[in-house]
Amino acid sequence: MESPDAVTVLRTEDAGLLAVAKSLLEAEGIPCVEAGEELGQAVTGSNPIAGPTELLVPPDREEEARALLAQHIEGPPSDED
């Protein structure tokens, strides 16, 4: 999915969070790729030169990907908001 019009749905330096997010998207059949994998970011979640890793999806799956990540990573909205 190396597409120039891919959109970022997550940007993080947390390798664990990145792995969970990628796993969630892939389990739902949403293609995703980590930007900067060639710089070693896939292993550490960040790179001192390039910064945090971005998780990219096709534009037509952005809304679905964001909703999935919000539900499972950020948690459901609370009544206190």
C-alpha positions in Angstrom: 0.0 0.0 0.0 2.7 2.4 -0.9 0.4 5.2 -2.0 1.3 8.9 -2.1 -2.3 9.8 -1.1 -2.3 7.5 2.0 -3.4 9.4 5.1 -2.0 9.3 8.6 -4.4 7.9 11.3 -1.9 7.6 14.1 1.4 9.2 15.0 3.3 7.9 18.0 6.7 7.1 19.5 5.2 4.2 21.5 6.2 1.0 19.7 3.6 -1.0 21.7 0.8 1.3 20.8 1.9 1.2 17.1 1.9 -2.6 17.1 -1.6 -2.8 18.7 -3.0 -0.2 16.3 -1.5 -2.0 13.3 -2.9 -5.3 14.5 -6.4 -3.9 15.0 -6.5 -2.4 11.5 -5.1 -5.5 9.8 -7.7 -7.7 11.7 -10.5 -5.6 10.2 -9.0 -5.9 6.7 -7.8 -2.3 6.6 -4.5 -2.0 4.8 -1.9 0.0 6.7 1.8 0.7 6.5 4.2 2.4 8.9 5.8 5.4 7.3 9.6 5.4 7.7 10.0 1.6 8.2 13.2 1.8 6.2 14.7 4.1 8.9 14.2 1.6 11.7 11.1 3.1 13.1 9.2 -0.2 12.9 11.4 -1.6 15.7 11.5 1.3 18.1 8.4 3.3 17.3 10.5 6.3 16.7 13.8 7.4 15.1 16.0 10.1 16.5 16.4 11.6 13.0 12.9 11.2 11.7 10.8 11.4 14.9 7.6 9.5 15.6 6.2 6.8 13.3 3.0 7.4 11.4 0.5 4.7 10.5 -1.0 5.3 7.1 -4.2 3.9 5.5 -5.8 4.5 2.1 -8.0 7.6 2.0 -11.2 5.6 1.4 -10.6 3.7 4.7 -9.6 6.7 6.9 -12.9 7.2 8.6 -13.3 3.5 9.4 -9.7 3.3 10.7 -10.0 6.4 12.9 -13.3 5.1 14.4 -11.7 1.7 15.1 -8.6 3.2 16.7 -10.7 5.7 18.8 -12.9 2.8 20.1 -10.1 0.5 21.0 -7.2 2.7 21.8 -8.7 6.0 23.1 -11.7 4.2 24.6 -15.4 5.0 24.3 -16.4 8.6 25.0 -17.3 9.2 28.7 -20.5 10.9 29.9 -18.3 13.5 31.7 -17.3 15.2 28.4 
